[in-house]
Amino acid sequence: MLTKSSPDLILKWSCSQIRGRKMDDDDDDIPQLSSHTLAALQEFYLEQQQREGMKTSQGFNQYSIGSIEEDWQLSQFWYSDETASCLANEAVVAAGKGGRIACVSAPSVYQKLKERDGKDFSVCILEYDKRFSVYGEEFIFYDYNHPLNLPENLLPHSFDIVIADPPYLSEECLQKTAETIKYLTRGKILLCTGAIMEEQAAKHLGVKICKFIPKHLRNLANEFRCYVNYASGLD
């Protein structure tokens, strides 16, 4: 199964190799990291320190991208601020005044929408990661393996647009997520996934690739794209 893999996974492996050793091991056996990897590792820890500093500052916003850190084991990779803003703007326009927006496995867009403090739309987040339960009633636990295992009050076709970012680049994951999307949406779909999923996206959701190229806070190994089934502002 393909995942939205990132070069940062190398850092995790490197750290685990170093941390797993005893202090009295032979120095000759200690894994030697390249200068490039060491520089990346240093940058990674600096970013962590900066994020922690943000969280303790007076102006911290719980909806800011990065307020909840990525969990690579859950295949989480947050969008850049610019991309999240662009997708949030598109969702608001597509939903229309008083519209309802559902973010399925797309917490970066949800957070950006909440930053707007909009009164002309409502939004909820369907997410497997229970850390997002801090957002209260708008959080809905979601496991794509059980695509229709949803709360009774989440009525079919009750959202003007659904934004979804399936966690894995596999047809199984996309197909199951598509069941959820089609249950929730009144028609409009904004899908974010790998370019290699273009054929499967058209097959399961009838969406077409957009000109807009989404970016992430960290570079992904796989080319990433957006897909829609309506005339959008992403072209």
Backbone torsions as a table, in degrees:
resi	resn	phi	psi	omega
1	MET	NA	130.5	177.6
2	LEU	-81.1	145.3	173.8
3	THR	-123.9	168.3	176.2
4	LYS	-76.0	71.1	-171.5
5	SER	-69.1	154.4	-177.0
6	SER	-137.7	149.0	175.3
7	PRO	-58.5	-21.8	-179.5
8	ASP	-64.2	-20.5	178.5
9	LEU	-63.4	-28.6	176.5
10	ILE	-62.7	-37.7	179.4
11	LEU	-64.5	-40.5	179.0
12	LYS	-61.6	-42.4	178.9
13	TRP	-63.3	-44.3	-178.1
14	SER	-61.8	-43.9	179.9
15	CYS	-63.0	-42.5	-177.5
16	SER	-65.6	-34.2	179.3
17	GLN	-66.5	-41.1	-178.4
18	ILE	-73.4	-45.6	-176.2
19	ARG	-68.0	-23.0	-176.9
20	GLY	-82.3	-1.4	-176.3
21	ARG	-95.8	151.6	175.7
22	LYS	-85.3	152.3	-176.5
23	MET	-64.9	-26.5	-176.3
24	ASP	-93.5	8.5	176.0
25	ASP	-65.7	155.0	177.7
26	ASP	-61.4	127.2	-178.7
27	ASP	-58.5	-28.2	-178.1
28	ASP	-67.8	-20.9	-177.8
29	ASP	-90.3	-7.2	-177.8
30	ILE	-69.7	128.2	-179.5
31	PRO	-57.7	134.6	179.6
32	GLN	-98.8	122.8	-179.2
33	LEU	-93.6	145.6	178.3
34	SER	-69.1	161.1	180.0
35	SER	-63.2	-33.9	178.3
36	HIS	-64.9	-44.6	180.0
37	THR	-65.9	-40.4	179.0
38	LEU	-63.3	-40.1	179.3
39	ALA	-65.7	-41.2	178.7
40	ALA	-65.6	-38.7	179.7
41	LEU	-65.3	-41.9	177.6
42	GLN	-62.9	-41.7	178.7
43	GLU	-63.8	-39.1	179.7
44	PHE	-61.5	-47.6	-179.4
45	TYR	-66.8	-33.9	177.2
46	LEU	-64.0	-42.4	177.6
47	GLU	-62.2	-40.6	178.1
48	GLN	-60.0	-44.4	-179.7
49	GLN	-63.3	-39.3	-180.0
50	GLN	-66.3	-40.2	178.7
51	ARG	-64.7	-40.1	178.4
52	GLU	-65.1	-36.3	177.7
53	GLY	-64.0	-38.9	176.8
54	MET	-61.1	-40.5	-174.8
55	LYS	-67.7	-24.0	-179.0
56	THR	-97.7	-4.6	-179.1
57	SER	-78.9	158.7	-176.5
58	GLN	-67.5	-30.0	-175.2
59	GLY	-91.3	16.6	-176.6
60	PHE	-65.8	134.5	179.4
61	ASN	-111.1	121.4	-176.4
62	GLN	-66.4	-15.0	-180.0
63	TYR	-96.5	-1.1	179.7
64	SER	-66.7	143.6	175.4
65	ILE	-61.7	128.2	-177.0
66	GLY	100.2	-9.7	177.7
67	SER	-64.3	-30.0	169.0
68	ILE	-115.0	119.6	-172.4
69	GLU	-73.9	152.5	176.8
70	GLU	-60.0	143.7	172.7
71	ASP	-117.5	102.9	-175.5
72	TRP	-62.0	-30.6	-179.2
73	GLN	-66.0	-20.6	175.5
74	LEU	-99.7	12.6	-178.7
75	SER	56.9	47.5	-179.9
76	GLN	-101.3	128.3	176.4
77	PHE	-143.1	112.2	-173.3
78	TRP	-76.4	147.7	175.4
79	TYR	-70.1	158.4	170.8
80	SER	-67.3	161.7	-179.5
81	ASP	-60.1	-40.9	-179.5
82	GLU	-63.3	-44.4	179.9
83	THR	-66.0	-45.5	179.5
84	ALA	-59.8	-40.3	178.9
85	SER	-64.6	-43.2	-179.2
86	CYS	-63.3	-44.7	-179.7
87	LEU	-68.8	-36.9	177.4
88	ALA	-65.1	-43.6	177.9
89	ASN	-60.9	-43.6	179.4
90	GLU	-61.6	-41.2	-179.0
91	ALA	-64.3	-42.0	-179.1
92	VAL	-64.2	-44.8	179.9
93	VAL	-64.9	-44.3	-178.6
94	ALA	-66.6	-35.2	-179.3
95	ALA	-72.2	-32.6	-178.9
96	GLY	82.0	170.9	-177.7
97	LYS	-62.4	128.5	-178.0
98	GLY	75.7	13.2	-176.2
99	GLY	-73.7	161.9	177.7
100	ARG	-112.7	134.1	-176.8
101	ILE	-122.6	132.2	174.6
102	ALA	-114.0	129.7	176.4
103	CYS	-107.7	109.9	-179.0
104	VAL	-100.3	109.8	-178.2
105	SER	56.7	34.0	-179.9
106	ALA	-133.3	64.3	-174.6
107	PRO	-66.1	-28.6	179.3
108	SER	-61.4	-40.6	179.6
109	VAL	-70.2	-40.7	177.4
110	TYR	-57.9	-47.3	-178.6
111	GLN	-61.7	-40.8	-180.0
112	LYS	-67.0	-37.6	175.8
113	LEU	-63.0	-40.3	-179.4
114	LYS	-70.4	-29.0	175.9
115	GLU	-61.3	-30.3	-178.4
116	ARG	-70.3	-21.5	-178.2
117	ASP	51.2	43.9	-174.9
118	GLY	-74.1	144.4	177.6
119	LYS	-107.0	-5.9	-177.0
120	ASP	-97.1	4.7	178.3
121	PHE	-153.5	162.8	174.0
122	SER	-125.7	155.8	-175.5
123	VAL	-146.5	148.5	172.2
124	CYS	-136.4	161.2	-178.8
125	ILE	-122.0	126.0	174.7
126	LEU	-103.8	115.2	-170.3
127	GLU	-150.0	142.0	179.1
128	TYR	-75.4	-34.1	-176.6
129	ASP	-74.2	112.2	-174.6
130	LYS	-73.8	-4.1	173.6
131	ARG	-61.6	-27.4	-178.8
132	PHE	-76.8	0.3	175.6
133	SER	-66.9	-12.2	176.5
134	VAL	-62.4	-16.3	-179.6
135	TYR	-86.6	8.4	169.7
136	GLY	74.1	-139.6	-172.9
137	GLU	-66.7	-17.6	179.2
138	GLU	-76.6	-14.5	177.6
139	PHE	-85.1	132.3	176.4
140	ILE	-128.4	118.6	178.8
141	PHE	-62.3	133.4	-175.5
142	TYR	-141.6	127.7	175.3
143	ASP	-121.1	115.3	-175.3
144	TYR	-61.8	-20.0	177.1
145	ASN	-66.9	-18.3	177.6
146	HIS	-128.2	72.6	-167.3
147	PRO	-61.7	-24.4	-178.7
148	LEU	-112.1	14.1	175.2
149	ASN	-84.7	77.8	-173.1
150	LEU	-123.4	158.5	179.5
151	PRO	-59.3	148.6	-178.4
152	GLU	-62.4	-29.8	-178.2
153	ASN	-80.7	-2.6	176.1
154	LEU	-91.7	88.5	-170.2
155	LEU	-73.8	151.2	178.5
156	PRO	-64.9	143.8	175.9
157	HIS	54.1	44.4	-176.8
158	SER	-108.4	5.9	179.8
159	PHE	-121.5	137.2	-178.6
160	ASP	-71.7	-29.8	175.4
161	ILE	-149.7	143.3	175.0
162	VAL	-117.9	126.1	174.0
163	ILE	-105.5	125.4	-175.9
164	ALA	-134.1	144.1	177.6
165	ASP	-136.8	83.5	-177.8
166	PRO	-54.7	138.1	-173.7
167	PRO	-68.9	-23.2	-176.4
168	TYR	-125.4	145.8	178.8
169	LEU	-89.9	70.8	177.2
170	SER	-138.9	150.8	-179.3
171	GLU	-65.4	-34.7	179.1
172	GLU	-59.7	-47.9	-179.7
173	CYS	-63.8	-43.5	-179.3
174	LEU	-65.2	-42.9	-178.0
175	GLN	-62.4	-42.7	-179.7
176	LYS	-70.3	-40.5	176.9
177	THR	-63.5	-35.1	179.3
178	ALA	-61.9	-34.2	177.1
179	GLU	-61.5	-42.7	178.4
180	THR	-64.5	-46.7	-178.0
181	ILE	-58.7	-47.7	-177.3
182	LYS	-67.6	-28.1	176.3
183	TYR	-70.1	-39.5	-172.3
184	LEU	-83.3	-38.5	-168.6
185	THR	-80.9	148.7	170.7
186	ARG	-83.6	-8.8	179.1
187	GLY	161.7	-47.1	-172.3
188	LYS	-81.6	135.5	-178.6
189	ILE	-132.9	132.9	171.9
190	LEU	-123.4	108.4	-176.3
191	LEU	-107.5	135.2	174.9
192	CYS	-118.7	120.0	180.0
193	THR	-164.1	-177.2	-176.3
194	GLY	-68.1	153.1	177.1
195	ALA	-62.0	-28.7	-178.7
196	ILE	-69.9	-9.5	-179.1
197	MET	-96.6	10.1	-174.3
198	GLU	-57.0	-47.1	-178.6
199	GLU	-64.6	-43.8	-179.4
200	GLN	-68.4	-34.3	178.8
201	ALA	-64.7	-41.4	177.6
202	ALA	-66.4	-38.7	-177.8
203	LYS	-66.2	-45.7	-172.5
204	HIS	-91.9	-23.6	-175.6
205	LEU	-129.8	-6.0	-179.8
206	GLY	65.5	31.0	-178.7
207	VAL	-101.9	155.6	179.2
208	LYS	-120.6	151.0	-176.3
209	ILE	-69.2	144.8	179.5
210	CYS	-100.8	164.2	175.7
211	LYS	-74.5	-29.9	-177.8
212	PHE	-62.1	132.4	179.4
213	ILE	-106.7	109.6	178.7
214	PRO	-72.0	146.2	178.9
215	LYS	-120.0	156.3	179.1
216	HIS	-117.8	163.0	176.6
217	LEU	-60.8	-32.5	176.8
218	ARG	-123.3	142.0	-178.0
219	ASN	-66.3	137.5	177.4
220	LEU	-99.8	152.3	179.2
221	ALA	-72.6	-27.2	-176.9
222	ASN	-101.8	139.2	177.4
223	GLU	-64.3	133.1	-173.5
224	PHE	-114.8	141.9	-178.2
225	ARG	-142.5	168.4	174.9
226	CYS	-111.2	149.8	-179.6
227	TYR	-135.7	143.0	177.3
228	VAL	-138.8	164.4	176.5
229	ASN	-120.1	22.3	-178.9
230	TYR	-147.1	168.6	178.5
231	ALA	-73.5	107.3	-173.1
232	SER	-112.1	172.5	175.9
233	GLY	-90.6	12.7	-177.8
234	LEU	-92.9	4.4	-179.3
235	ASP	-110.7	NA	NA
